[in-house]
């Protein structure tokens, strides 16, 4: 990443359906896309999991990370406005 590129931080809730709760999707996303994440909160039961993540990286990669989750059946919802760093 060059100094000219700006990082974005996006805070999202991921809502996992029952069949995906035990899947290591956050780790898989990092392995594939190298988008940094900070686990902010999580609530997991046998029926549903809700995970609050802060994603950080180049905008294209952060968008790809959100698509990664959506393509696998996880609902992705923004928590608040994006934060830009320069």
C-alpha positions as CSV (number, residue, x, y, z in Angstrom):
1,X,0.0,0.0,0.0
2,X,1.5,3.4,-1.0
3,X,1.2,6.6,1.1
4,X,-1.2,8.0,-1.6
5,X,-3.8,5.3,-1.0
6,X,-6.2,6.0,1.8
7,X,-7.6,3.4,4.1
8,X,-11.2,3.1,4.9
9,X,-12.8,1.7,8.0
10,X,-16.2,0.2,7.8
11,X,-18.2,-1.1,10.8
12,X,-20.7,-3.8,10.0
13,X,-22.9,-6.3,11.6
14,X,-22.8,-9.8,10.1
15,X,-25.8,-11.9,10.7
16,X,-25.2,-15.6,10.2
17,X,-28.0,-18.1,9.4
18,X,-28.0,-21.3,11.4
19,X,-26.2,-23.4,8.8
20,X,-23.2,-21.0,8.7
21,X,-22.6,-20.4,12.5
22,X,-19.8,-22.9,12.8
23,X,-18.0,-21.8,9.6
24,X,-14.7,-19.8,10.1
25,X,-15.8,-17.2,7.6
26,X,-14.0,-14.2,9.1
27,X,-10.7,-16.2,9.0
28,X,-11.4,-17.3,5.4
29,X,-12.1,-13.6,4.4
30,X,-8.7,-12.5,5.9
31,X,-6.8,-15.4,4.3
32,X,-8.2,-14.5,0.9
33,X,-8.4,-10.7,0.9
34,X,-6.1,-9.6,3.7
35,X,-8.6,-7.1,5.0
36,X,-7.8,-6.3,8.7
37,X,-10.6,-6.7,11.1
38,X,-11.4,-5.9,14.7
39,X,-14.0,-7.9,16.4
40,X,-16.2,-5.4,18.2
41,X,-19.0,-7.6,19.5
42,X,-20.6,-11.0,19.1
43,X,-23.7,-12.9,20.1
44,X,-23.9,-16.5,19.2
45,X,-26.6,-19.1,19.8
46,X,-27.5,-22.4,18.2
47,X,-29.9,-20.6,15.9
48,X,-28.2,-17.4,14.9
49,X,-25.0,-15.4,15.2
50,X,-24.6,-11.7,15.1
51,X,-21.0,-10.4,14.8
52,X,-19.9,-6.7,14.9
53,X,-16.7,-6.2,12.9
54,X,-14.6,-3.2,12.0
55,X,-13.0,-3.8,8.6
56,X,-10.0,-1.8,7.5
57,X,-8.1,-1.6,4.2
58,X,-8.2,-0.2,0.7
59,X,-11.8,0.6,-0.3
60,X,-11.8,-2.1,-3.0
61,X,-10.7,-4.8,-0.6
62,X,-13.2,-3.7,2.1
63,X,-16.0,-3.9,-0.5
64,X,-14.7,-7.3,-1.6
65,X,-14.8,-8.5,2.0
66,X,-18.4,-7.5,2.4
67,X,-19.2,-9.2,-0.9
68,X,-17.4,-12.3,0.3
69,X,-19.8,-12.5,3.3
70,X,-22.9,-11.8,1.3
71,X,-22.0,-14.4,-1.4
72,X,-22.0,-17.0,1.3
73,X,-25.4,-16.1,2.8
74,X,-24.4,-13.8,5.6
75,X,-26.4,-10.5,6.0
76,X,-24.1,-7.5,6.1
77,X,-25.4,-4.2,7.6
78,X,-23.5,-1.0,8.2
79,X,-23.3,0.1,11.8
80,X,-22.3,3.8,11.2
81,X,-20.8,6.1,8.7
82,X,-17.4,5.2,7.1
83,X,-14.2,6.7,8.5
84,X,-11.5,7.8,6.1
85,X,-7.8,8.0,7.0
86,X,-5.2,9.7,4.9
